[in-house]
Amino acid sequence: MFRADLFDVHGSWFNRCMKLIRAWNIALILFFTAVSAFAQTAMTVDVDATDAARNIVHSKLTIPVKPGPLTLFYPKWIPGEHSPTGPINDLVGLKLSAGGKTIAWRRDDVEMFAFHCDIPQGATLLDVALDDASQPETTASAKLARIKWNRVLLYPQGMSSDAVTVKASMKLPSGWQFASALPVASENRNEFQFKEVSLTQLVDSPAIIGVNFRKLSLASADVIHEIDIMSDTTQALEMKPETVTGLRALVQEAYALFGARHYRSYKFLVTLSDHGGSEGLEHHESSEDGVGEKAFSEELELLDFAELMGHEYAHSWNGKYRRPAGLATSDFEQPMRGDLLWVYEGLTQYLGKVLPARSGLWKAEDFRDAMAAVAADLENQSGRQWRPLLDTAIAVQFTYSSPRAWMNYRRRVDYYDEDSLIWLDADVLIRTRSNGKLSLDDFCRRFHGGQDTGPAVKSYTFDDIVNTLNEVMPYDWRGFLNARVNAVNPHAPVDGITNGGWKLVYTDKPNTQVRIADHARKSIDLSHSLGMLLKEDGTVMDVNPNLVAFKSGLAPGMKIISVNRRAWSSDVLHEAITSAKSGTTPIELLVENGSFQETYKLNYHDGERYPHLERDSTKPDALDDVIKSRIRR
Ligand SMILES: [Zn+2]
């Protein structure tokens, strides 16, 4: 809004210039007010995580200061979350002092993440004490925790996070272990001292701690690649040999795809817990992967885990190293712009399916079921009639937290899945037009590869994407992307599937990805038959306004009590859908809406319908080429 106000105002050139000058003056005054009291030496962050199992982490900071006004800032815009999601409500117990004397603070009246104070004459060091009181089942369980540095610190507002240097330490609960990409300077029993790093690197290097720990090397090369696992139980740490083989292949396949790495070492920081919260957050040299306790043993959870590994790992290149200009902010205060998230998340979503398939963590059928589920969901999404895909990315500040009710009509974070279809389309197009000589891999090597480097950020614009695609294969890529991303499209972009030699079909056989989603959210997905998504207890989570459930009167929040006069169960509903196929009698649902009950008749006779891909032998199988291993050729 600041820029729009600045440049779109009515009035003369003079007025606009004066506004520009005033804005710059205000910005400069703010900057110098913020940093004048901050001296250029390292701040310290000493974290006491001994109470992590009780969801509270204590932190003590020292910040070198000079006398005068100072504003401290709590990280607000969190990299990878693309939103102002810093958990400010979890910051408690804030106390400031210098030389043992308390210093009063006042929160900014408008910017809730900023705290003003006045450093007294003679003070050179500000002491800050605060606690991170996280919500149960979000970052910790009784046996493990994820420690995120952005949750346990304040820094001088207005400073670039590259310019702030930090010396950190962490104390663990007795008997707990530790893993992080943050370089350790020294270690004594359960206390770790870390090397001095920039605030950028600190926040990019979270830790996992826990009672049950397993570390596995994933590469024989000189560059360390490892998976560090904390779990609620020792049994959960057991990994099948083929999973280990697949993860090792994943590391090699990614290097073969991109042709270079941009990290000094890489650690998959995995937590296995049904109570420690789920997570999937990318960093340059690590990823936070919070999954369920049975992620290594339960078939569906293992398939889901493989995709998470592929996705977060690909982000080290696509997202951390190459980052849209609007997301490459200099601190944790500048608002991020999400308009290119269809590259940041969309291409990663595509690679997050391709890499597990190339690595053997997924079978070819798993990849095809994943693309089929995505294509069917997006084709049957009523919100695409009004909302361009781009808008779901621009609106990122609230699309992640979009409520489930009416999601089919609203759309949600579609720059993930819909863009995986668009990148498949681009991949198949390049493969087909170059007779198999080129592919999207060539784009990735040009765009994300180059020389091996340490962590770095190379920002890009829409034009950079178009230009690099044109370097790989001249084509109207600008038109291709504009039509698919910026315009309202009543149909999903499924050309990658159809030109790749496959057809989207519906059968009564459950789709693996649908089963994975139902297992994870404890739901019953009838999106492509009755047109609704249910909780296991029969509560309607969402409906498709174009299909029979909504047209018959159902809506989110209602709860199915009985099906054809039999008490609710998912089996009874599935049986009713199947038996209605051979008759003309409608399916009768007794439904509760608040304290009232009503009967609805659903005239539906097409049976169970789940999406799959069926081979079209008139065209070559490009999808098979997409998922062919690069390391076993
Ligand atoms: Zn992502």
Boltz pocket constraint, residues with backbone or C-beta under 6 A from the ligand:
constraints:
  - pocket:
      binder: B
      contacts: [[A, 80], [A, 280], [A, 282], [A, 311], [A, 315], [A, 344], [A, 345], [A, 348]]
      max_distance: 6.0
